[in-house]
Amino acid sequence: MTQLGKLYGGYDKLPPFEKAIYDCHTAEILFEQSDYAKAFSAYSKIFASHSTMLRNQFHHFARWIELAIILEKYDEASRLLDSIFKVYVDNCHESNGVIGSTLYAELYLASGKLDEAFTSISHAKSLNSLQVYFHHEIRIRLLETIYFAYSGDFEFVRRLAQRNMRYIQLQKLSLKKFKYARCFHLMKELKNVRNPVQPKLISKAEICLKEFDSGYDKLIGILLRNLWNFILAQHSSGGKASKKFQRSRR
């Protein structure tokens, strides 16, 4: 029991709002522990009972939607996004609009709707143009790099990844210690993919992907692994990326 619970004399004596927030934090802990199905179920139960009371808890709404995407409940994720974040996206809200646009982009990348993903990534970039929210900025940059990697233009992806690594350095973060930097480093080396793929690159990719296989990073991990499997499939078949994935670089 948290200090707040002890202050009130136990969970059952918590006021309704504090009890609902406590339950949200409990669901988020399940997310952190990689128990995604239980976390989604917990959030669903909480918001079914307290949606009005918790209407401003956008952090937890975002976690709930992330879990839906992780569990491949794409229709549910889309419904939640439309009901909670669409109004902020459409009205270009600089905080919740960025969160919503990023979640839409992740949903579309996960479900293979790349044109829609590009639109959402572009919108998220425009709303966070001043790079006020560093966490969202890094996530948006990674989603953008993943999107363009589907085009097969690995030279452009290399330049994009290199630019993002320089951005990380400007934030006084270590390229060796910051896990997203290592992710961009992997993306930078996709240009070295050959048929057959170099064993050293495969090993490096697996090490990087494992860092995103659990906890809060699971959704990014899924997107990265989907991309890596797509690239491997393209090269094992000797084919090129579908024209569907080509897009001029804006």
C-alpha positions as CSV (number, residue, x, y, z in Angstrom):
1,M,0.0,0.0,0.0
2,T,1.3,3.5,-0.9
3,Q,1.8,6.3,1.6
4,L,-1.4,7.8,0.4
5,G,-3.2,4.5,1.3
6,K,-1.6,4.4,4.7
7,L,-2.6,8.0,5.3
8,Y,-6.3,7.2,4.7
9,G,-6.1,3.9,6.7
10,G,-6.1,1.5,3.7
11,Y,-7.1,1.1,0.1
12,D,-10.8,0.7,0.9
13,K,-10.9,4.1,2.7
14,L,-9.4,6.0,-0.2
15,P,-11.7,8.7,-1.7
16,P,-13.0,7.6,-5.1
17,F,-10.7,9.7,-7.2
18,E,-7.6,8.7,-5.3
19,K,-8.7,5.1,-5.5
20,A,-9.1,5.3,-9.3
21,I,-5.7,6.9,-9.6
22,Y,-4.2,4.2,-7.4
23,D,-5.7,1.6,-9.7
24,C,-4.3,3.3,-12.8
25,H,-0.8,3.2,-11.3
26,T,-1.3,-0.5,-10.5
27,A,-2.2,-1.1,-14.1
28,E,0.8,0.9,-15.3
29,I,3.0,-1.3,-13.1
30,L,1.7,-4.4,-14.8
31,F,2.6,-2.7,-18.1
32,E,6.1,-2.0,-16.8
33,Q,6.4,-5.7,-15.8
34,S,5.4,-6.8,-19.3
35,D,2.1,-8.3,-18.2
36,Y,0.3,-6.6,-21.1
37,A,-2.9,-8.6,-21.2
38,K,-3.5,-8.0,-17.4
39,A,-2.6,-4.3,-17.7
40,F,-5.0,-3.8,-20.6
41,S,-7.8,-5.6,-18.7
42,A,-7.1,-3.5,-15.6
43,Y,-7.2,-0.3,-17.5
44,S,-10.4,-1.3,-19.4
45,K,-12.1,-2.1,-16.1
46,I,-11.0,1.2,-14.5
47,F,-12.1,3.4,-17.4
48,A,-15.4,1.6,-17.8
49,S,-16.2,2.6,-14.2
50,H,-14.6,6.0,-13.9
51,S,-14.2,7.5,-17.4
52,T,-15.8,10.8,-16.4
53,M,-13.8,11.1,-13.2
54,L,-10.5,10.3,-15.1
55,R,-11.3,12.3,-18.2
56,N,-8.0,14.3,-17.9
57,Q,-5.7,11.4,-17.2
58,F,-4.2,11.4,-20.7
59,H,-1.0,9.7,-19.7
60,H,-3.0,6.6,-18.6
61,F,-5.3,6.8,-21.6
62,A,-2.2,6.7,-23.8
63,R,-0.9,3.7,-21.9
64,W,-4.2,2.0,-22.5
65,I,-4.1,2.6,-26.2
66,E,-0.5,1.5,-26.4
67,L,-1.5,-1.8,-24.8
68,A,-4.3,-2.3,-27.3
69,I,-1.8,-1.9,-30.2
70,I,0.7,-4.3,-28.5
71,L,-2.1,-6.9,-28.2
72,E,-3.1,-6.3,-31.8
73,K,-6.5,-5.0,-30.8
74,Y,-6.3,-2.5,-33.6
75,D,-10.0,-1.7,-33.9
76,E,-10.2,-1.1,-30.2
77,A,-7.1,1.2,-30.3
78,S,-8.6,3.1,-33.2
79,R,-11.9,3.5,-31.4
80,L,-10.2,4.8,-28.3
81,L,-8.0,7.2,-30.2
82,D,-11.0,8.6,-32.0
83,S,-12.9,9.0,-28.8
84,I,-10.1,10.5,-26.7
85,F,-7.4,12.1,-28.8
86,K,-8.9,12.9,-32.2
87,V,-10.3,16.2,-31.1
88,Y,-6.9,17.3,-29.9
89,V,-5.2,16.1,-33.1
90,D,-7.7,17.9,-35.3
91,N,-7.4,21.1,-33.3
92,C,-3.6,20.9,-33.3
93,H,-3.3,20.9,-29.5
94,E,0.5,21.1,-28.8
95,S,0.5,18.6,-26.0
96,N,-2.3,16.0,-26.3
97,G,-2.3,16.5,-30.1
98,V,1.3,15.4,-30.2
99,I,0.5,12.3,-28.0
100,G,-2.5,11.5,-30.2
101,S,-0.7,11.9,-33.5
102,T,2.2,9.7,-32.3
103,L,-0.2,7.0,-31.2
104,Y,-2.1,7.1,-34.5
105,A,1.3,6.8,-36.3
106,E,2.2,3.8,-34.1
107,L,-1.2,2.2,-34.8
108,Y,-0.9,2.6,-38.5
109,L,2.7,1.3,-38.6
110,A,1.7,-1.7,-36.6
111,S,-1.3,-2.5,-38.8
112,G,0.6,-1.8,-42.1
113,K,-1.2,1.4,-43.1
114,L,1.9,3.2,-44.1
115,D,0.3,6.2,-46.0
116,E,-1.8,7.0,-42.9
117,A,1.3,6.5,-40.7
118,F,3.2,9.1,-42.8
119,T,0.4,11.6,-42.4
120,S,0.3,11.2,-38.6
121,I,4.1,11.4,-38.3
122,S,4.1,14.6,-40.3
123,H,1.3,16.0,-38.1
124,A,3.1,15.1,-34.9
125,K,6.3,16.7,-36.2
126,S,4.5,19.9,-37.0
127,L,2.8,20.1,-33.6
128,N,6.1,19.4,-31.8
129,S,8.1,21.7,-34.2
130,L,9.8,23.5,-31.3
131,Q,10.9,20.1,-29.9
132,V,9.4,21.1,-26.5
133,Y,8.7,17.5,-25.5
134,F,12.0,15.6,-25.8
135,H,10.5,12.1,-25.2
136,H,7.9,12.6,-27.9
137,E,10.5,14.2,-30.3
138,I,12.7,11.1,-30.0
139,R,9.8,8.8,-30.6
140,I,8.6,10.8,-33.6
141,R,12.1,10.8,-35.1
142,L,12.3,7.0,-34.7
143,L,8.9,6.4,-36.2
144,E,9.8,8.6,-39.2
145,T,13.1,6.6,-39.7
146,I,11.1,3.3,-39.5
147,Y,8.7,4.6,-42.0
148,F,11.3,5.5,-44.6
149,A,13.2,2.3,-44.0
150,Y,10.2,0.5,-45.5
151,S,10.9,2.3,-48.8
152,G,14.2,0.5,-49.2
153,D,16.2,3.7,-49.6
154,F,18.7,2.8,-47.0
155,E,21.1,5.6,-48.0
156,F,18.5,8.2,-47.0
157,V,17.7,6.2,-43.9
158,R,21.4,6.3,-43.0
159,R,21.5,10.1,-43.4
160,L,18.3,10.5,-41.4
161,A,19.6,8.2,-38.6
162,Q,22.9,10.1,-38.5
163,R,21.0,13.4,-38.2
164,N,19.0,12.0,-35.3
165,M,22.2,10.8,-33.5
166,R,23.6,14.3,-33.8
167,Y,20.4,15.6,-32.3
168,I,20.8,13.2,-29.3
169,Q,24.4,14.4,-28.8
170,L,23.2,18.0,-28.8
171,Q,21.0,17.0,-25.8
172,K,24.2,16.0,-24.0
173,L,23.3,12.3,-24.0
174,S,25.7,9.4,-24.7
175,L,25.4,7.6,-27.9
176,K,26.6,4.4,-26.1
177,K,24.3,4.6,-23.1
178,F,21.1,6.1,-24.6
179,K,19.2,3.1,-26.0
180,Y,17.4,5.1,-28.7
181,A,20.8,6.2,-30.0
182,R,21.8,2.5,-30.4
183,C,18.5,2.0,-32.2
184,F,19.4,4.8,-34.7
185,H,22.8,3.3,-35.0
186,L,21.3,0.1,-36.2
187,M,19.0,1.9,-38.6
188,K,22.1,3.7,-40.0
189,E,23.7,0.4,-40.8
190,L,20.7,-1.0,-42.7
191,K,22.4,0.2,-45.9
192,N,24.9,-2.6,-45.3
193,V,22.1,-5.2,-45.8
194,R,23.1,-7.7,-48.5
195,N,21.7,-11.0,-49.8
196,P,22.5,-13.0,-47.7
197,V,22.4,-10.5,-44.8
198,Q,25.7,-10.1,-43.0
199,P,25.8,-12.3,-39.9
200,K,27.5,-9.4,-37.9
201,L,24.6,-7.1,-38.7
202,I,22.0,-9.8,-37.7
203,S,23.8,-10.2,-34.4
204,K,23.8,-6.5,-33.8
205,A,20.2,-6.2,-34.7
206,E,19.1,-8.9,-32.3
207,I,21.0,-7.3,-29.4
208,C,19.3,-4.0,-30.2
209,L,15.8,-5.5,-30.6
210,K,16.1,-7.4,-27.3
211,E,16.4,-4.0,-25.5
212,F,12.9,-3.2,-26.8
213,D,11.3,-6.5,-26.0
214,S,9.8,-5.7,-22.6
215,G,8.3,-3.0,-20.4
216,Y,7.2,0.4,-21.8
217,D,9.4,-0.1,-24.9
218,K,7.4,-3.1,-26.2
219,L,5.5,-1.2,-28.8
220,I,8.6,0.4,-30.3
221,G,10.1,-3.1,-30.2
222,I,7.3,-4.5,-32.2
223,L,7.6,-1.9,-34.8
224,L,11.4,-2.4,-35.1
225,R,11.0,-6.2,-35.3
226,N,8.3,-5.9,-37.9
227,L,10.6,-3.7,-40.0
228,W,13.6,-6.0,-39.5
229,N,11.5,-9.0,-40.5
230,F,10.2,-7.1,-43.6
231,I,13.8,-6.3,-44.6
232,L,14.9,-9.9,-44.1
233,A,12.0,-11.1,-46.2
234,Q,12.7,-8.7,-49.0
235,H,16.3,-9.8,-49.2
236,S,15.7,-13.5,-48.8
237,S,13.3,-13.3,-51.8
238,G,15.7,-11.1,-53.8
239,G,12.9,-8.6,-54.2
240,K,12.6,-4.9,-53.7
241,A,10.4,-2.9,-51.4
242,S,6.9,-2.5,-52.8
243,K,6.2,0.7,-54.6
244,K,3.4,1.2,-52.1
245,F,6.0,2.1,-49.5
246,Q,7.7,4.7,-51.7
247,R,7.2,8.3,-50.7
248,S,9.0,11.5,-51.6
249,R,11.1,12.8,-48.7
250,R,9.7,16.0,-47.3
